[in-house]
């Protein structure tokens, strides 16, 4: 059986931490920033972590080699 290929779209969006969490960059920080508050923009800079539900699917199906 051949190796599973990594879904490239997922590998560009998600990364795995050392403890096994799935990390991603938050949305809404690209344009139309004048109407967003400074606090909101500052919190959007921090990485987001995927909830426990879809973590198994992301690790097994989308990032099998990661």
DRENFI-284454 format. One record per residue (C-alpha): x, y, z; residue in three letters; chain. Coordinates in steps of 0.05 Angstrom, whole numbers. Layout:
N
X;Y;Z;ALA;A
...
***
This chain:
66
0;0;0;UNK;A
30;68;-18;UNK;A
41;122;32;UNK;A
-14;173;43;UNK;A
0;241;13;UNK;A
-7;304;55;UNK;A
-64;350;33;UNK;A
-24;411;12;UNK;A
-80;460;27;UNK;A
-83;433;99;UNK;A
-7;435;107;UNK;A
-7;509;89;UNK;A
-62;524;141;UNK;A
-46;478;200;UNK;A
16;459;237;UNK;A
27;411;295;UNK;A
57;432;361;UNK;A
104;388;401;UNK;A
48;368;448;UNK;A
4;346;390;UNK;A
-43;406;385;UNK;A
-64;433;317;UNK;A
-46;506;308;UNK;A
-71;555;255;UNK;A
-70;629;239;UNK;A
-134;667;254;UNK;A
-174;700;199;UNK;A
-196;773;191;UNK;A
-128;807;194;UNK;A
-117;819;119;UNK;A
-156;881;100;UNK;A
-210;930;124;UNK;A
-170;939;188;UNK;A
-191;1010;203;UNK;A
-259;991;232;UNK;A
-230;937;276;UNK;A
-208;955;346;UNK;A
-135;952;366;UNK;A
-152;899;419;UNK;A
-186;856;367;UNK;A
-128;861;318;UNK;A
-78;845;373;UNK;A
-117;782;393;UNK;A
-122;760;320;UNK;A
-45;759;316;UNK;A
-42;702;367;UNK;A
-46;631;340;UNK;A
-111;593;345;UNK;A
-116;520;367;UNK;A
-166;471;338;UNK;A
-218;443;386;UNK;A
-214;370;407;UNK;A
-268;346;358;UNK;A
-236;352;289;UNK;A
-163;344;313;UNK;A
-165;269;299;UNK;A
-189;279;227;UNK;A
-137;333;213;UNK;A
-80;290;239;UNK;A
-102;225;206;UNK;A
-130;247;139;UNK;A
-101;315;123;UNK;A
-32;314;155;UNK;A
-13;240;159;UNK;A
61;253;153;UNK;A
64;315;197;UNK;A
***
